Amino acid sequence: MATGEPSLTVPTAGPLGTRIDLDDVCKSYRVGSTTVTALADVNIHVDETALLVILGPSGSGKTTLLNLVGALDTPTSGTVRIAGRDITGSSQRERQLVRRHTVSFIFQSFNLFPALTALENVQFGADIAGREHAADVAAHVLDQVGLGDRMRHFAHQLSGGEQQRVAIARALATGNPILLADEPTGELDFRTGVQILELLQAQADAGKTVLVVTHNREISRVADRVVELSSGRIVSDGLPRGGRAAIRDLHW
Amino acid sequence: MGPATLWLRWSWRDLRARWLVVLAIAIVIALGTGTYAAFTGSATWRRVSNDKSFAALNTHDVRLRLSAGTTAPHGALLDVLSGIPSIDKVTAAEERLVQPIQVEVLGAGEDLLVTGEVLGTGRPASGQPIDDVYVSAGHPLTAADTGQPVVVLERNFADYHGLPASGRLRVSGDQAVRYAGHGQWPDNLIVTGEGGTGFFSHSTYAALYTSLATAQRISRSPGRVNDLVLTLRDSDDARSVKRELQEALREGQTAVSASVTTRAGMPSYRLLYRDIENDQKVWNVVAGLILAGAAFAAFNLTGRIVEAQRREIGVGMALGVPRSVLAVRPLLLGGQIALIGVVFGVLMGAAVGAALSDTFKTLLPLPVWDTSFQMSAFARAAALGFLLPMVAVCWPVWRAVRVEPVEAIRVGHLAGRGRGGGPAPWLGRVSLARSSIRRMPLRNVLRTPRRTMLTALGIGAAVTALVAIFGMLDSFASAIDQEKREVAHDAPRRVSVQLLGLQPAGSPQVSRVTAATGVADASTGLSLPATVRAVDRSAGAAHVDVVLQTLSPDSVWTPTVSDGAAPRGRDEILLSRKAAADLGVAPGDHVVVSHPQRVGADQFRTVQSRMRVAGTHPDPVRVPAYADASVASRFGFAGLVNLVQTVPEAGVPPEDVQRAMLASPVVASAQSVTATTDALETALEQFTSILIVAAGVVLLLALLIAFNAASIAVDERARENATMLAYGLPVRSLLAMQTTESAFTGLLGTVLGLAAGFGVLSWMVGSLLAETAPDFGLSPVLSATTVATAFALGVLAVAVAPLFTVRRLRRMDVPSALRVIE
């Protein structure tokens, strides 16, 4: 990194910054008079930075799991610790601070702010995390994801892949140690999806915990660890079947 | 289930899904419909009640009135009448005496000393008297009261001051009079004050109704009359009888200077009827603006709903459903919204109508009030209230169904175009704030220009109504200030004393007036009624009625000359700027003045004199006109006076001088020169409470429209909001952004509303009031308070509207909203 360039690391999370612990987590909803169990007895511990894929079909509970890790939701029972902090029974305000300083989201539909340019969308991430020189941080990150020449474009002027790269840059600009990606390639073609996976893997390699939720088993092949869910329960947890593959070997 | 039922159920579900916003729009429609229905209905009430009241009092058809200050022997006016060819058309005629008078109410609990008039009329042996009196409290006069100091006190004055049904008065000449009751007669169904030129005069003008003999006694005019009223077999003959009377006055043997008017020329009649028409025009505009606001709001909502349905419409197209059929669902929704609004509106109209009925009965007490339900007014209002929102929904529906199916099905079709659109990209390189979060509100305003403009127009419509109503009062207040500055300059405490008839200038009685206790300085002059017209009749108004006062070098007060010069010699006249403008004349031009010419002792003729306009004065009331004292000899009044201007000694209140004048036998009335303007100011203050209600309605309207827009924005931006919340932005920051955005829209709406409001105000002042109050020179004025109020309501109130969505934001299911596919 050249001298004077803004740092991309924010030491807000401390030594346990990338750690995720879910113990006996259950989550159920009431739909009318019926109780639907989305997650049951889920135990996951992530103690070193990695690209973790949560795999499962629709309705398996993977998004619910992501929301719990992202402090958007609370479990019905069990414990959720993020960066060493127990957020199980935390207040709205405490969970909001976790979202602001510890985890960052990347969405399937990008969810860029249409009123802002690509640069401003990324700056939003830096602004919300309270980073100094937010505009400089945003420009630097956008450059890193290969969109240095698209900074002044609005979302509707970008392709799907470019929009997702802006969304990743926004998450990176927060400087938060945990990235949560919900079907990040779901709306992209194969070639663009591969570029996005490369970006995410690079973040894991750079010391962040990247948690990707997908139904695409092929994507799980590049993960450091795969947690497979079915009907709200973990059915497997470990290395990808057949060992970890290179991204260039993926097909879907 | 048939197709019709399906569409109805489907559109009803659409409606229920957005019930809060639908309710907001329905209330806006209801406000417009209700206002329109109630005020249109009230116009009919007023017209019918006026008709019945004037008929109940056997109001005259034609009136002959001698010039102010002149009288004729009892019987002389009947002689004039008897000579006209159409005498057989006259069913009854009565001679009367109307004289100015000073009235002090004794035991009123407050210092109540005002000017007024005494009307004396003879009761016929049988049948109803012409211009009869309606006694609202106390007792009517009886035959035994004839010639006795017993009168009926004008009801509006008595009610305003809360006077008892009977009591004691002291009138000019230090005479004690008893009033037996409160009453109204045609001249005073609405009190127009001295000469019928004033407004809101009921607080400072005490009119007394009594027998002719009593009036002659009180005004020390035994055997004299100055007024003739008559009724006709057919009131359509009034114009021809008027012409014949004018002819008889010109050619007859009786030398009198008089004016002849029909019932329509009576100030109270003119005001009561013209007020209805003009009020209706104003209320139509106000209700129209409110309905326009409702239409914009309905347009906004249906636009949003139709956009949300665009994929369903596309699917329908793909399935081969005709476009006309696809349009049914959103149109039905629009119809349902309009229908709910109209039902609410009818209920609101009935409630407002009931309140209005009470208000009218208090503000305009008439002998007969007919406030029956006005079906046609409500039907018209309901039709308007239904049609306007329906027309508003047609555009988004038409826009949605003419899209190609493949486009409609595509995700983010319509939204995609508008999302980063509008002028927002222009600001892409402009950083108005360092933080990306702070940049968002203005960008959001600009990226949906259509919605922003529709919301701003809705708010603008509400602000327009507010500005127009407040501006009317501002304009009146400004004119009153202007008049006060003019009449009060140099000698602000002076008391203007009207003498009984004409008095020799050097007579002991006049000397006693000028040297009365407490008077420091005084000057005498003449005050004569006159009519002025331009020599070139095509220039402006046909004629202007004025009161011509003479000025001498020793006058204690002289008018300001704003243009030209002060009048000099026998041939010059100083007109008000308003009169000159109405006549289309300027200093240096000539006018023809019709005025009384004294042709002998108590004998007068109306003659025409050509005079040069020397200059103009700035009094916004066009009635005062001035000429040099030498004009008196030209008009045959040399050596005579009927007006004394007095300046109280230092430390002596003007009221003391007025009271001292009561004792003089030659004084008809004495009043402070600022009495009229003071009364007008008091009357304007009474409207403040009404304005607070108007401001409240506008506040509600603006708030509802802004809430509607904010609510739509919350729906439309659910995913954006969820994304921000997912990134840890507090709800309060989100609200702050939306509040700022709303404030921008409110600001735009307020600016539009102020501009449009000033336009409407200019129209009302220039068109409506010029007709209702031709003597009053009003200019459209907006005070700083009005502008500040408009901004406070249009910007601040609108800015808080998003706060009503806080519950929805707090309860937002963020995970679900994040996955919404637009």
Interface residues (C-beta under 8 A of the other chain):
Chain A: T63 T64 N67 G70 L72 D73 R93 Q96 L97 V98 R99 R100 H101 S104 F105 F107 Q108 S109 N111 F113 P114 A115 L116 T117 E120 N121 Q123 F124 G125 D127 I128 A129 A134 A135 R152 F154 A155 H156 Q157 T174 D182
Chain B: G416 R417 R419 G420 G421 A424 P425 G428 R429 R434 S435 S436 I437 R439 M440 R443 N444 L446 R447 R719 E720 A722 T723 M724 L725 A726 Y727 G728 L729 P730 V814 P815 L818 R819 I821 E822
